[in-house]
C-alpha cells in the first residue's frame, strides 16, 4: 500500500469519526432517554418562533377604537382594528427585566410621527454616560414613529437597532421594526386600547 493511499483513508476516518462525535450530543439532547418528546408549549414563552395568532375576546370586551395586545413573554404585539377586518402580529422587543416591565390596561394618548428622545431619570441614573437628548433621525432610539401610552414614559415605538427585536432589550418600552411601527401607527388611533400581559 502506498503512503498516499494510507493517509487518505485515515483522514476520512478521522473526519467521519469527528462528525459522529460532534453530532451525538445534539441527538442525545433532543429527546432524553426514556422520555417522550418535550411539549413545545413549554418553551413557547421564551422563544420568538412561538408566534401564534390569538383571538381578541379573552382580552377585550369590545374592539371599539381597535385593540393592541402586547404579550411580553412571547415578545409579540397583536393588533385588531375595530371592524375585525385587520389583524396583525408583530415581533417586538420587551423590557430587560421584570422590574422594568409594566403590565395592565392602558391606551394610546399621543402619536408622534418624528419622535425625539430623552432618557428618563431612572435611565440616566443607571447610565449616566447617556446623552440628555437625541433628536429625530437614525441615532434616535425611538425609531421612526412612537405612540405614547397613558403611563408616563411608556411607549410603543420603532427602533433603528434591529438586533433588539425578539429580545429583552428595552428599559420599559415595547419596540418594533421601523416598518412595523409605521404600519401600526397608521392603523392605531389616539384612544386605541392597549393591554400588556
C-alpha positions as CSV (number, residue, x, y, z in Angstrom):
1,X,0.0,0.0,0.0
2,X,1.5,3.4,-1.0
3,X,1.9,6.2,1.5
4,X,-0.7,8.3,-0.2
5,X,-3.4,5.6,0.0
6,X,-2.6,5.0,3.6
7,X,-3.0,8.7,4.6
8,X,-6.3,9.4,2.7
9,X,-8.4,6.7,4.4
10,X,-7.1,7.8,7.8
11,X,-8.1,11.4,7.2
12,X,-11.5,10.3,6.0
13,X,-11.9,8.1,9.1
14,X,-10.9,11.0,11.3
15,X,-13.4,13.3,9.7
16,X,-16.3,10.8,9.8
17,X,-15.5,10.0,13.4
18,X,-15.3,13.6,14.4
19,X,-18.7,14.4,12.8
20,X,-20.2,11.4,14.6
21,X,-18.8,12.6,18.0
22,X,-19.9,16.2,17.4
23,X,-23.4,15.1,16.3
24,X,-24.0,12.7,19.2
25,X,-24.7,15.4,21.9
26,X,-27.3,17.1,19.7
27,X,-29.1,13.8,19.1
28,X,-28.9,12.8,22.7
29,X,-30.2,16.1,23.9
30,X,-33.2,16.3,21.5
31,X,-35.1,13.5,23.3
32,X,-33.8,12.4,26.7
33,X,-33.5,8.6,27.1
34,X,-36.7,7.1,28.4
35,X,-38.8,10.3,28.0
36,X,-41.4,11.3,25.4
37,X,-40.8,14.2,23.1
38,X,-40.9,17.5,25.0
39,X,-44.2,19.5,24.9
40,X,-43.5,22.5,22.6
41,X,-45.8,24.8,24.6
42,X,-43.3,24.7,27.5
43,X,-40.7,26.6,25.5
44,X,-43.2,29.0,23.9
45,X,-42.8,31.7,26.5
46,X,-39.1,32.3,25.8
47,X,-39.0,31.8,22.0
48,X,-39.7,34.4,19.3
49,X,-40.6,31.5,17.0
50,X,-43.6,30.8,19.3
51,X,-45.7,33.3,17.4
52,X,-49.3,32.3,17.2
53,X,-52.4,34.1,16.3
54,X,-54.8,35.0,19.1
55,X,-58.5,35.8,19.4
56,X,-59.2,39.2,20.9
57,X,-62.2,38.1,23.0
58,X,-60.3,36.7,26.1
59,X,-58.6,40.1,26.4
60,X,-61.0,42.8,25.5
61,X,-64.8,43.4,26.0
62,X,-65.0,45.0,22.5
63,X,-62.9,46.3,19.7
64,X,-64.2,49.8,19.9
65,X,-61.3,52.0,18.7
66,X,-59.2,49.0,17.9
67,X,-57.0,47.0,20.3
68,X,-53.4,46.2,20.9
69,X,-52.3,43.2,22.9
70,X,-48.6,43.1,24.0
71,X,-47.5,39.7,25.1
72,X,-44.3,40.3,27.0
73,X,-43.5,36.6,27.4
74,X,-43.7,35.7,23.7
75,X,-42.4,39.1,22.6
76,X,-45.3,39.8,20.3
77,X,-47.6,42.6,19.6
78,X,-51.1,41.8,18.3
79,X,-53.4,44.4,16.7
80,X,-57.1,44.2,15.7
81,X,-59.0,47.0,14.1
82,X,-62.5,48.0,15.2
83,X,-64.4,46.1,12.5
84,X,-62.1,43.0,12.7
85,X,-61.1,43.3,9.0
86,X,-57.4,43.6,10.0
87,X,-55.4,41.5,12.4
88,X,-51.6,42.0,12.6
89,X,-48.9,40.1,14.6
90,X,-45.5,41.7,15.0
91,X,-42.3,40.6,16.8
92,X,-41.2,43.0,19.4
93,X,-38.5,43.9,21.9
94,X,-39.6,43.9,25.6
95,X,-38.1,45.2,28.9
96,X,-34.8,43.9,30.1
97,X,-36.1,42.7,33.4
98,X,-39.3,42.2,35.3
99,X,-38.7,45.3,37.5
100,X,-38.7,47.4,34.3
101,X,-41.9,45.7,33.0
102,X,-45.3,47.2,33.4
103,X,-48.4,45.1,32.7
104,X,-52.1,46.0,32.6
105,X,-54.5,48.2,30.7
106,X,-53.6,51.5,29.1
107,X,-54.3,53.3,25.9
108,X,-52.6,55.4,23.2
109,X,-52.6,59.0,24.3
110,X,-50.3,60.6,21.7
111,X,-48.9,59.6,18.3
112,X,-45.5,61.1,17.5
113,X,-44.5,61.0,13.8
114,X,-41.0,62.2,14.4
115,X,-40.0,61.2,17.9
116,X,-37.2,62.7,19.9
117,X,-35.7,61.0,22.9
118,X,-34.7,62.0,26.4
119,X,-33.7,59.3,29.0
120,X,-36.0,59.0,32.0
121,X,-34.5,60.0,35.4
122,X,-34.0,56.3,36.3
123,X,-32.3,55.5,32.9
124,X,-29.9,58.4,33.5
125,X,-29.2,57.1,37.0
126,X,-28.4,53.7,35.6
127,X,-26.5,55.0,32.6
128,X,-25.0,58.5,33.4
129,X,-23.0,58.4,30.2
130,X,-26.1,58.5,28.0
131,X,-26.8,61.8,26.3
132,X,-29.5,64.1,27.7
133,X,-31.3,64.4,24.3
134,X,-31.4,62.9,20.9
135,X,-33.4,64.5,18.1
136,X,-35.3,62.7,15.4
137,X,-33.2,60.7,13.0
138,X,-31.1,57.5,12.6
139,X,-29.5,57.8,16.1
140,X,-32.8,58.1,17.9
141,X,-33.6,55.0,20.0
142,X,-37.4,55.5,19.3
143,X,-37.0,54.9,15.6
144,X,-39.3,56.5,13.0
145,X,-42.6,56.5,15.0
146,X,-43.7,56.5,18.6
147,X,-47.1,56.0,20.3
148,X,-47.2,57.2,23.9
149,X,-49.2,55.2,26.4
150,X,-51.2,56.7,29.3
151,X,-48.4,55.6,31.7
152,X,-45.6,58.2,32.0
153,X,-42.5,57.3,29.9
154,X,-44.0,54.1,28.3
155,X,-44.3,53.9,24.6
156,X,-44.7,51.5,21.6
157,X,-42.0,52.7,19.2
158,X,-39.7,51.7,16.4
159,X,-36.0,51.1,16.5
160,X,-33.1,51.5,14.2
161,X,-31.2,48.7,16.0
162,X,-32.9,45.7,14.6
163,X,-30.9,43.3,16.8
164,X,-33.2,44.3,19.7
165,X,-36.4,42.8,18.2
166,X,-37.3,39.4,19.7
167,X,-35.2,40.1,22.8
168,X,-35.3,41.5,26.3
169,X,-33.6,44.8,25.4
170,X,-35.6,47.8,26.4
171,X,-35.9,50.0,29.5
172,X,-39.6,49.5,29.7
173,X,-41.0,50.3,26.2
174,X,-42.1,48.0,23.5
175,X,-40.0,48.2,20.3
176,X,-40.9,47.2,16.8
177,X,-39.1,47.2,13.5
178,X,-39.5,50.6,11.9
179,X,-41.6,49.3,9.0
180,X,-43.9,47.6,11.5
181,X,-44.3,50.6,13.8
182,X,-45.1,52.7,10.7
183,X,-47.8,50.2,9.7
184,X,-49.2,50.0,13.2
185,X,-49.0,53.8,13.6
186,X,-51.2,54.3,10.5
187,X,-53.9,51.9,11.8
188,X,-54.0,52.7,15.5
189,X,-55.7,55.8,16.9
190,X,-55.3,58.1,19.9
191,X,-57.6,56.2,22.3
192,X,-56.8,52.7,21.0
193,X,-56.9,50.4,24.0
194,X,-53.7,48.6,24.9
195,X,-53.2,45.6,27.2
196,X,-49.8,44.4,28.3
197,X,-49.8,40.8,29.6
